[in-house]
Amino acid sequence: MAIDYASKIPNNVDLAHDKQLQRALEQWQPKYLEWWRDVGPVESAGWDVYLRTAVSVDPKGWAHFDYVKMPDYRWGIFLAPPTQDRKIAFGRHKGEPVWNEVPGEYRSTLRRIIVTQGDTEPASVEQQRHLGATAPSLYDLRNLYQVNVEEGRHLWAMVYLLHAYFGRDGREEGEELLARRSGDEDKPRILGAFNERTPDWLAFFMFTFLTDRDGKYQLAALAESAFDPLARSTRFMLTEEAHHLFVGESGIGRILQRTVDVMKEHKVDAPDQVRAHGVIDLDTVQRYLNFHFSVTLDLYGSEVSSNAATFYTSSLKGRFEEEKIDDDHDLSSLDYPLLAVEGGKLTEQRLNALTTLNERLRDDYIADCQAGVDRWNRILDKAGLSQRLRLPHKAFNRKIGSFSKVRVSPAGELVSDEAWRAQESRWLPTDEDRAFVRSLMGPVREPGKFASFIAPPSRGIDNKPQDFAYVRFD
């Protein structure tokens, strides 16, 4: 499907033939740009950044790379091509043709789903707005800005759906997406993890590895939706999201590589000795991993959820890779294993598969995270180190769901409040940890140079050489 780049708003949804919708989105556009100027990346408006821009929705050749000033980035509305004769794969409408209009009985529920997803996109831009000032290289600065502009485009994707299919209610919701602010006491973002600060690059890489991976699973579940415009929007968003996950996983991998190189060169392993050489010790990386992983697990909601059951039964939101699952895609008579607290210990139960859909998606996510951690551990293994990074137990440090009222160690042991307080500084980042990591953060803006705590990438973006000027400041 061709993208119309001659229009004020690039799109492949034929905006030119819906003048009312076109006018509404063109009225929203200046407010979006004002939001970008107010809470987008600081002090970057005049810089030329080597960014990719979508020029097609064909997975084989969809992106064009060139220097762009971020306020001039061509944000637009791109839906993946429709699947011919696509049928609904799950829920009570299984086997019916997919919908291209919103069924009246699902209007408010579907709007809520779209708004919740849409709210996460600008939130992450707001969380990361100051990171450019401490980028460890031009390569990393460019990657940060690529993530930012694409999160902005994902906001456009959800706002298009709200404007096109929900009338005045949708336009009002689109305004509210620009009114909320990450961490604001009066108008915070909807989901808790998107109100956390992202103060340093270790936190940013953890966010893109872990929290953007949650985005992958939420988008993949929405890509199964019977509402085809939503499914097609999220399918293309997943194409862009893959780079965000790469930024996170490779960023942590490069931090680990630099740390183990320093440990071997100087024959040190105690955290204070490692820190003395200007790199991040493995214990601190583990504590950051514990924190960001546990915060992200809460994004999946409660283990037992009537809302999740409703979304599935109504054919609005499926499971990850729904059509690859070998079951009845109805779930009313099936069950799923669930961890619970009973008699002072963690025990496994089996509950109805419909009400435990959040937990299934969380488990799929955990398995994917573990594969990434395994790849990080290969760096440690290759260096001859015995220490390994580990995902904490799914019940650790939870604020939502059945584990929110108990204390559980990273190893999965129930502990008392007193024991938790005694060990918390070993399990979660301390003020001292964060201050040390911040002390390493300083802008490196010479092409081909990198901060002390991170190794160069194995190859450049768009196969550019290591000393390529990904950002030009003049």
C-alpha atoms as one frame of an Amber mdcrd trajectory, in Angstrom:
protein
   0.000   0.000   0.000   1.475   3.336  -1.077   1.957   6.128   1.450   0.809
   9.560   0.328   3.671  11.881   1.273   2.265  14.832  -0.638  -0.377  15.383
   2.039   0.070  17.502   5.140  -0.366  14.276   7.115   1.358  11.326   5.371
  -1.026   8.379   5.249  -2.177   5.267   3.456  -5.819   5.534   4.609  -6.958
   7.881   1.832  -7.464  10.903   4.061  -7.930  13.109   0.997 -11.345  11.526
   0.394 -12.610  12.151   3.951 -12.401  15.917   4.301 -14.097  16.020   7.712
 -11.615  13.564   9.200  -8.734  15.298   7.448  -9.724  18.664   8.924 -10.086
  17.179  12.415  -6.617  15.619  12.303  -5.085  18.760  10.832  -6.537  20.691
  13.772  -4.975  18.153  16.158  -1.576  18.295  14.455  -0.491  21.768  15.761
  -1.409  20.679  19.295   0.733  17.598  18.840   3.681  19.721  17.674   3.179
  22.025  20.666   3.270  18.988  22.943   6.505  17.838  21.233   8.078  21.261
  21.741   6.983  21.407  25.393   7.880  17.908  26.620   9.711  16.196  23.768
  13.509  15.830  23.588  15.124  18.926  25.074  17.397  21.286  23.119  17.234
  19.179  19.963  14.933  21.089  17.617  17.666  22.429  15.343  19.784  19.287
  15.059  19.969  17.050  12.012  19.384  13.453  13.092  19.961  10.417  10.863
  16.515   8.845  11.187  14.505   6.216   9.391  11.100   7.226   8.102   8.404
   4.842   6.941   7.871   5.131   3.181   5.915   1.911   2.714   4.131  -0.758
   4.721   5.856  -3.529   2.787   8.061  -5.339   5.348  10.703  -5.954   2.666
  11.509  -2.294   2.125   9.532   0.046   4.297  12.100   2.530   5.627  14.186
   5.411   4.261  17.209   6.814   6.142  18.261  10.453   5.974  19.004  13.495
   8.106  15.862  15.089   9.543  15.194  17.817  12.073  12.864  16.121  14.531
  10.114  18.788  14.513   9.997  18.242  10.725   9.705  14.468  10.982   6.848
  13.216   8.800   4.600  11.639  11.400   1.707   9.914   9.755  -0.961   7.229
   9.721   0.062   3.853   8.328  -1.939   0.636   8.444  -0.583  -2.734   7.389
  -2.222  -4.133   4.243  -5.546  -5.903   4.879  -5.596  -9.689   4.867  -8.008
 -10.816   2.195 -11.125 -12.507   3.589  -9.737 -12.329   7.137 -11.943 -14.042
   9.701 -12.137 -13.497  13.461  -9.962 -16.120  15.162 -11.308 -16.196  18.732
 -14.139 -15.363  21.105 -17.862 -15.441  20.514 -17.461 -14.017  17.001 -14.940
 -16.637  15.877 -15.338 -17.448  12.193 -17.184 -14.231  11.314 -15.669 -11.644
   8.934 -13.601  -9.010  10.732 -15.177  -5.612  11.382 -14.306  -2.374   9.635
 -16.688  -0.375  11.808 -17.081  -0.395  15.591 -20.030  -2.527  16.760 -22.230
  -0.372  18.987 -22.196  -2.811  21.907 -18.382  -2.678  22.074 -17.909   1.025
  21.480 -16.903   2.127  25.002 -14.773  -0.955  25.676 -12.869  -0.624  22.423
 -12.333   3.091  22.970 -10.892   2.338  26.413  -8.467  -0.213  24.937  -7.250
   2.252  22.301  -6.886   5.114  24.782  -4.876   2.982  27.229  -2.495   1.870
  24.476  -2.300   5.379  23.062  -1.450   6.885  26.447   1.750   4.839  26.742
   3.249   6.307  23.564   3.666   9.978  24.529   4.403   8.941  28.113   7.686
   7.268  27.166   8.776  10.339  25.184   8.120  12.469  28.264  10.031  10.055
  30.493  13.075  10.175  28.212  13.113  13.868  27.284  16.314  14.759  29.188
  18.386  11.719  28.210  19.860  13.345  25.121  21.906  15.640  27.344  23.914
  12.639  28.642  24.055  10.352  25.598  27.142   8.087  25.688  27.704   8.460
  21.922  26.185   9.906  18.765  25.064   6.367  17.872  23.094   6.125  21.110
  21.744   9.660  20.810  20.405   8.826  17.363  18.807   5.611  18.651  17.103
   7.503  21.479  15.635   9.976  19.024  14.538   7.198  16.668  12.627   5.592
  19.530  11.116   8.973  20.424   9.835   9.856  16.957   8.361   6.399  16.479
   6.573   6.507  19.813   5.171   9.794  18.547   3.992   8.096  15.369   2.368
   5.337  17.406   0.408   8.041  19.187  -0.737   9.233  15.771  -1.889   5.688
  14.962  -4.163   5.550  17.999  -5.415   9.127  17.565  -6.398   8.320  13.984
  -8.555   5.438  15.228 -10.164   7.655  17.865 -10.939  10.416  15.352 -12.045
   8.134  12.537 -14.310   5.770  14.479 -15.443   7.447  17.710 -16.690  10.893
  16.700 -16.688  13.661  19.282 -15.785  11.248  22.100 -12.735  10.160  20.139
 -11.632  13.731  19.432 -11.910  14.569  23.132  -9.864  11.503  24.038  -7.242
  12.601  21.514  -6.989  15.959  23.291  -6.596  14.218  26.654  -3.705  12.135
  25.327  -1.794  15.395  24.948  -2.974  16.814  28.296  -1.732  14.073  30.626
   1.915  14.098  31.680   4.224  11.359  32.900   4.691  11.662  36.667   2.319
  14.611  37.041   0.518  14.557  40.388  -2.708  16.000  38.987  -2.859  14.430
  35.503  -0.531  11.407  35.419  -0.357   8.848  32.666  -2.818   5.959  32.988
  -0.361   3.120  33.760   2.045   3.275  36.686   5.253   2.266  34.882   4.824
   5.251  32.571   4.983   7.648  35.507   8.418   6.412  36.596  11.470   8.540
  35.832  14.070   7.425  33.296  17.043   9.311  34.740  20.014   7.553  33.141
  21.018   5.361  30.229  21.079   2.116  32.178  17.439   2.814  33.048  16.703
   3.710  29.408  18.152   0.464  28.103  16.227  -1.501  30.735  13.066   0.375
  29.734  13.480  -0.383  26.043  14.372  -4.020  26.713  11.627  -4.652  29.291
   8.845  -2.070  29.057   8.912  -1.761  25.276   8.783  -5.562  25.219   5.509
  -5.311  27.134   4.460  -3.022  24.286   5.314  -5.786  21.840   3.030  -8.239
  23.623   0.170  -5.779  24.056   0.387  -4.763  20.390   0.554  -8.396  19.293
  -2.603  -9.168  21.305  -4.354  -6.176  19.708  -3.146  -7.269  16.261  -5.525
 -10.240  16.672  -8.530  -7.924  17.186 -11.727  -8.416  15.245 -11.717  -4.637
  14.699  -9.531  -4.697  11.608  -8.333  -1.053  11.588  -6.897  -1.613  15.076
  -5.329  -4.919  14.076  -3.742  -3.400  10.971  -2.469  -0.351  12.901  -0.774
  -2.439  15.561   0.716  -4.867  13.039   2.659  -2.032  11.460   3.558  -0.588
  14.874   5.180  -3.933  15.694   7.480  -3.488  12.693   8.803  -0.252  14.212
   8.799  -1.591  17.784  11.378  -4.260  16.931  14.114  -1.614  16.750  13.216
  -0.335  20.237  13.780  -3.811  21.670  17.091  -4.033  19.808  18.194  -0.728
  21.353  17.507  -2.077  24.845  19.005  -5.527  24.504  22.108  -4.396  22.624
  22.568  -1.422  24.969  22.701  -3.634  28.063  24.883  -6.095  26.174  27.365
  -3.325  25.360  27.413  -2.177  29.000  28.137  -5.761  30.087  30.827  -6.164
  27.449  32.630  -3.027  28.613  32.359  -4.109  32.269  33.764  -7.587  31.693
  36.571  -6.198  29.525  37.589  -3.866  32.368  37.271  -6.643  34.960  39.574
  -8.885  32.947  42.074  -6.151  32.092  42.457  -4.968  35.681  41.752  -8.318
  37.375  39.011  -6.908  39.612  35.602  -8.260  40.565  34.476  -6.514  43.775
  31.795  -3.911  42.922  33.712  -0.953  44.391  36.853  -1.972  42.497  34.907
  -2.298  39.258  33.242   1.094  39.771  36.618   2.705  40.358  37.424   2.052
  36.684  34.375   3.972  35.430  32.128   1.043  34.523  28.920  -0.366  36.015
  29.352  -3.387  38.256  27.234  -6.477  37.620  25.422  -6.250  40.963  24.090
  -2.813  40.044  22.946  -4.078  36.633  21.122  -6.895  38.440  19.346  -4.487
  40.790  18.214  -2.316  37.877  16.962  -5.459  36.133  15.030  -6.476  39.255
  13.351  -3.085  39.494  12.391  -2.556  35.857  11.228  -6.131  35.382   8.945
  -6.061  38.429   7.479  -2.670  37.496   6.775  -3.885  33.962   5.061  -7.077
  35.169   2.454  -4.873  36.837   1.471  -3.485  33.423  -0.275  -6.776  32.684
  -2.760  -6.159  35.485  -4.226  -8.570  38.004  -3.721 -12.293  37.582  -7.479
 -12.849  37.517  -9.300 -10.292  35.393 -12.906 -10.089  34.272 -11.916  -7.263
  31.919  -9.420  -9.462  30.090 -12.068 -12.167  29.807 -14.521  -9.638  28.367
 -11.988  -8.349  25.837 -11.349 -11.907  24.643 -14.920 -13.129  24.629 -15.941
 -10.001  22.695 -13.166 -10.734  20.147 -11.518  -7.370  20.843  -8.104  -8.497
  22.134  -6.575 -11.913  21.606  -3.573 -13.770  22.930  -0.006 -13.567  21.651
   0.074 -15.350  18.279  -3.525 -16.465  18.775  -3.853 -18.449  15.572  -0.782
 -20.576  16.366  -2.360 -21.862  19.604  -3.918 -25.300  19.350  -7.130 -25.042
  21.382 -10.774 -24.095  20.867 -10.155 -20.276  20.967 -13.208 -20.034  23.213
 -11.538 -20.953  26.547 -14.735 -21.108  28.611 -14.134 -24.802  29.431 -10.319
 -24.669  29.666  -8.031 -23.798  32.573  -4.579 -22.282  33.083  -1.980 -22.611
  35.885  -1.831 -19.689  38.276   0.532 -18.945  41.152  -1.165 -17.806  44.359
  -0.397 -17.206  48.032  -2.026 -19.811  50.240  -1.214 -20.873  53.794   1.842
 -18.648  53.961   3.465 -20.029  50.825   3.293 -19.815  47.035   1.229 -22.567
  45.468   0.041 -23.368  41.958  -3.665 -23.418  41.191  -5.609 -23.926  37.991
  -8.327 -21.444  37.121 -10.474 -20.736  34.104  -8.366 -19.805  31.081 -10.573
 -16.820  30.258 -10.129 -15.052  33.578  -6.357 -15.722  33.615  -5.550 -14.233
  30.197  -3.429 -11.487  31.768  -1.286 -14.147  33.397  -0.855 -16.089  30.166
   0.326 -12.957  28.346   2.635 -12.164  31.282   4.093 -15.689  31.114   4.691
 -15.346  27.357   6.468 -12.070  28.065   8.624 -13.572  30.836   9.793 -16.371
  28.534  10.810 -13.792  25.915  12.671 -11.712  28.524  14.498 -14.821  29.717
  15.767 -15.482  26.205  17.279 -11.994  26.161  18.873 -12.455  29.592  20.328
 -15.750  28.366  22.001 -13.850  25.520  23.468 -11.349  28.001  24.782 -14.221
  30.109  26.666 -15.569  27.116  28.761 -12.387  27.288  29.627 -13.182  30.914
  30.276 -16.824  30.109  32.556 -15.979  27.193  34.554 -13.727  29.533  35.030
 -16.641  31.929  32.928 -15.133  34.716  30.783 -17.300  36.967  28.278 -14.545
  37.830  24.998 -14.544  35.902  22.098 -12.141  35.551  18.720 -13.538  36.575
  15.149 -12.429  36.190  13.598 -12.064  39.635  10.596 -14.176  40.560   7.327
 -12.954  39.057   5.989 -12.219  42.570   8.933  -9.974  43.496   8.255  -6.289
  44.245   4.753  -6.318  42.800   2.307  -3.467  43.387  -0.688  -4.864  41.484
  -2.426  -8.217  41.767  -2.340 -11.054  44.268   1.320 -10.456  45.230   0.912
  -6.771  46.052   0.255  -7.436  49.739   3.134  -9.867  50.359   6.909  -9.627
  50.357   8.693 -12.047  48.023  12.430 -12.292  47.454  13.957 -12.375  43.946
  14.379 -16.127  44.455  10.640 -16.549  45.106  10.623 -16.944  48.893   7.997
 -15.274  51.052   9.756 -13.025  53.569   8.696 -10.796  56.455   8.629  -7.007
  56.260  11.666  -6.964  58.538  13.605  -9.347  56.291  12.594  -7.320  53.237
  13.905  -4.090  54.759  17.156  -5.808  55.697  17.730  -7.067  52.126  16.080
  -4.378  49.984  19.368  -2.600  49.246  20.735  -5.875  47.821  17.691  -6.410
  45.630  16.687  -2.970  44.331  18.696   0.071  43.195  19.698   2.340  46.064
  20.123   6.092  45.983  23.854   5.409  45.983  23.527   3.122  42.946  21.569
   5.706  41.016  23.980   8.477  41.993  26.933   6.389  40.826  25.298   5.572
  37.495  24.426   9.252  37.024  28.044  10.156  37.714  29.047   8.209  34.597
  26.534   9.997  32.418  28.103  12.709  30.305  27.572  13.653  26.682  29.992
  12.141  24.177  29.480  13.951  20.891  32.593  13.169  18.880  31.832  10.682
  16.082  33.178   7.226  16.869  33.773   7.937  20.568  31.921   6.255  23.453
  31.520   6.875  27.177  33.668   4.868  29.578  30.861   2.528  30.649  29.721
   1.202  27.268  31.340  -0.673  24.388  30.861   0.310  20.731  28.176  -1.552
  18.761  29.205  -4.422  16.519  27.919  -2.486  13.497  26.340   0.859  12.739
  22.794   1.799  11.876  22.107   1.429   8.137  25.572  -0.179   7.916  27.276
   3.140   8.602  30.894   3.180   9.847  31.601   3.520  13.564  32.694   7.163
  13.213  29.580   8.224  11.291  28.033  11.532  12.471  24.544  10.279  13.365
  23.648  13.708  14.753  24.855  17.019  13.329  24.651  19.988  15.685  25.467
  22.870  13.304
